């Protein structure tokens, strides 16, 4: 298998392999230190690798670790892109930018959320206006995040969740659970009440590196939705947006759009691409989330709920805590050569199409 060596087993190994591969490709690295520490007391950072002219007007930008524990996937691609020599395929005048572990706390602690329990892809909203509401989540909040976590509780709360789906439909359930909510800070898919460290840092990176860009192709790597190993190209744009038209031109029909109801993802608000649009309004931004399947959705959501309980009520060092962390890891990272190969092949194809689109 070609791809397996590019993937790492924990955040610290991932960070080291990424830095070594970027240096091998002669990319420059800028690090942004996180104020908190990892589970072993080690430092955390978001690292940005830049390859190409500093004044490049056409940029391929990849991101990993928006959702913390999902970072294994994007790290493998970013590391492999440098280590394999594929980064040298950049056309003259282009730059490749890799934002590694934008949520390093979640990556290191095996959490999808940030250190303040915020879903970073629900955090890019205007906090000077009233916070969005989610009546469906309000109705399900206690069932989704119970104070106890055992087989009986899981079974009982599952019945409540199924009853909601029976009454309102599967799409309504998905929107209620995962579209984002802003008034249950201890819940899942919480969008926050202020910009997080990762939010502020990502905007700083965007303003620092993208102010001169005229065209930017973005690929944000995610896991946990869809069939195992399949990379769904998700365009987070409105139906009539020019960016969606460019995605159609570059990738053909092999993409989905939550706003059109064609994606495995709910139509969310507050995603990170909004920060890029604010930082680089002069640029034509073509955004894509490349979402890879791992386990069936119900198992992924169960892992999220278990992890939420663990950090609120449990003991991370207990046998139960370790089992839940293994459950979370499996939900967002399949440590299997065939899965890594599927991730790698789809990513290489997608990044090459993005470069061709930028050149066109």
N, C-alpha and C positions, 0 to 999 in steps of 0.2 A: 504494500500500500504506500502511495506517494505521500499522502497528506498527514498521516498519523503523527510523525515527529514534530509537526508544527503546533500541535495542541499541548496544553499544559494541564497539570493536575490541581493547581491552586493559584491564587492571585499572585503570590510572590514569584513563583516560577514563571508565570505568564508575563509579569512585568520584566523580569530579567531576560527571557527569551525574546520579547519584543524589542527591548533596547539593543540587544546584541545583533538581531537581524537588521534593525534600522541602521546601526553603525556599519554593518557589513555593506549596506547599500549606499553608504555615504550620505545618509539623511541626517539633518540636524534635529536635536531633541530639546524641547522646552518642557520642564516639569512644573506642576502646580501642586504644592503640598497641601494635603488635607489636614485639618486641625486635629482629627481624632486618630487613634491607633487601631491596628488590626487585632485579631484575636490573640496573637502572640506578642502583642506590644510593639510590633514593628510599624514603621511609618507607612503612610498611604499617600499615593499621588495619582493625579491624572497626567499622562505623558503624551505630548504632541510631537509627532515626527513629521518633518517637512522635507520633501525631495523635489528639487527643481528650482527655477529662478525665483527669487523673492518677490519679483514684480509680476509674476505670472497672472495672466488675465483669465485663463481657463484652468479650473481646478477640479480634480477628482478627490472627494473627501469621504473617508469612511469613519464610522464611529463604532466603538464596542463598549459594552457594559452600561448602557443607559439603564438597564434593569439589572444591575449588579450581577447576580448569579448567572445571568444569561451571557456574561462576558467571555466565558470559555470559547464560545463559538466565534465571535468576532475577533478575539485575540488570535485564534488559530489562523484565521484568514489574513489578518494584518501581518502577523509574523511570517507566514508563508509567502505572502506577496513580496516582502523584502528578501527573505532568505532564498527563495527560488530563482531570483533574478528577474521575475516578471515586472517588477517596478521599473526596470530599465526600458520597458516598452513605451514609456511616456513620449509622446511626440514633442518636438522642439517647442519651447515656450510654455509647456504645460507644467503644472505642479501636482504632486500627490501629497495629500495631508491625511494622516492617520491619527485620530483622537482615540487614545487607548484608555479604557476604564474611566469613563466620565463619572461614574458612580463607584469609586474605588472601595468605599465602605461596604456597600452591598456586595460587591465582588468578593472581598476578603472574608466577610462574615457569612457568605452564602445566603444573602437576602435579595429579594427582587427590589426592595425599597431602599431609600437613603437612610442615613443615621437618624433622621427624625420621622421615620415611617412614611415617607412621602414617595409616591409613584412619580418619578421624574417626568414621565411622558403625560402627566396630567397637571404639571406644575407651571406650565408656561401660559398663564392667563393674566389678565389685568386685575391685580389685587386692589386697585383703587376703586373698583366697581363692586356691586354686590356679588357674592360668591354664587356660582351655579347651584341649583338644587337637583336632587335625584330622589324622587319620591319612592321609586322602587327599592333603592338601597335602604332608605329609611325603614321600609316595611320589613326588610330581610336582615337588618343589621344584627340583631341578637342571634338569629339562626346561623348567619355566616361566621360570626366570631363569638362563640360561646365561652363562658368562663371555665368550663371543664372540657377535657378532650379525652374521650374514651370511646369504645365501640358503641355503647348505648347512645351517647350524645351524638356521635357521627350519624347513626341510623335515624335518630329522631329529627335532627336538623335537616338531614337529606329529604325526609318526607315533607317538611315545610317548604324547602326549595323546589321540590318536584311539584307541589301543589300550586306554587306561584306560576310555574311554567304551564301547568294544565289550565290555569285560569287566564293567563295573559299571553302565552305563546313563548317559544324558545328564544326568539329574537328579543322579546321584551325582557326575558330573564338575563340574557347576555348583557343587554344595555344596563339593566339595574345593577348587575354585579360589577361589570368591568369598564363601563364608559367613564367612570370617575365620580367621586363624591367628595364633598368639602366640609361636612359637619360631623364626621365621626373620625377624629384624629387617631384613634386606636384601631380603626378598621382597615380593611384591604382596599386597594385602589384609591387611597386618600390622596387628593391633589394638593393638600397643604393650605396654609393661610398666608404664606409669604414665600418669596423666592428662596430656594435651598442653596447650600454651598455649591452643589453641582450645577444648578441653574445659573448662578452668578458666574461661576467659572467658565461654563460653556459660552456664555455671552461674551466674557472677556476674551476667550479664544477666538470667537467669531470676529469681534471688532479688531483684534490684533492682526489676524491673518487674512481676512477676506475683504478688507476695505477697497482693495484695488481690483478685485475680481469682476469680470463681466459675465462669466458663465460658470456655474458650479453644479456638478453632479454629486449628489449625496446618496450614500448607501449606509443605512443604520442597521446593524446586525442584531437580530432578535431570535429568541427560541420560545417554544411552548405552545404554538398553535399549528394546527394542520396535521397532515399525515407525516409519519416519521420520516425524516430525512429530506422531505420536499421543501424547497425554498420558495415561498410565496412572495412574489414581488408586489408589495403593497404601496400604492401611491396615496399619501395623506393630503389630498387636494379636493377642492370643491368641483362639482361636475363640469363646470364651464371654464375652469382655470386654464390659462396657457400652459402651466406646468404639467397638467394631466395630458394635454395634447402632445407635449414633448415626450412624455413617457410612452404614449402610444406610438409615436414616431420611432423612438429608440428601441423599444422592447416588443413592439407589435402587440398582439392580443394577450401575450403571456404576462399579464399583470392584473391586479384587482384594485378596487377603490371602495373603501368603507362608506363614503358618502353616497355611492351608487348601490350599496347593498350587495356588492359582489365579493366581498372579502370575508375571510374567517374572523377578522378583527371587528370589534364594535366600532362605531363611528365616535371617536373620542374627541375631547377638547383639551387644549393645553399641551400639545405635543411639542417636542424640542425644535422642530423645523421652524416654528414661529419665531424663536429667538434668532435664527439665522436670517430670516426675512427682515427682522428689525435691524440687524447689524449690517446687512449688505443689501439695502433696498435697490441699489444700482444694478444688481446682478440678476441674470436669468437663472433661477434656482430650479433644478429638476430633482425633486426629493423621492426617495424610495426607502422603504423599510424591507429588508430581506428577512423574512420570518420562517424559521425552520421548525418542523414538527418534531416532537420528542415522544411523549406519551399521550394517550387519549385525554381530551380536555378535562373530563371529570377528575382524572387522577392529578392533573396539573393544578386544578383549583383546590383539590383536597390538600395538596402539599402547601399551597399558599396559606390556606386556612390553618393548617397545623403549625406552620412557622409563625404566623401571627399569634396564635395561642402561646407558643413556646416563649416568645420574647416578652409577652405580657404576664404570663402566669407560671411558666415552667422553669426548668433548670437546664441550661445548655450543656452542662457537664454530666448530666445523668444519662443512663442508657436510653431513656425515652428521648431525651434531647438529641443525642447522637443519631438515633434512628430517624428522627424528623429531619435533621440536617442531611442525612443520606437521601431521604425522600425528596428534599428540595433539589439537591444536586442532580438526581436522576430525572427530575421533571424538566430541568433546563439544560442539561448536558448529558448526552449519551456517550459514555466513554467506551465506544466501540469503533473499530476501524472502518466498518462499512458506512456508518453514519458520518464519520469525519470525511470520508472520501466523497460522499454525496454533498456535504456542505462545501467542500473545497471546489469540486467541479462546477457546481452551480454558481459559486461566488466568482470564480475566474471568468466564466462565461458572462456573468452580469457586469463585472467591472470592465471587461473588454468592450462590451456593448456601450457602456457609459462613456468610455474614452472615444469610441467611434461617434457617439452622439455629440459629444463636445466638439469633436473635430469637424463635424458636418455643418 
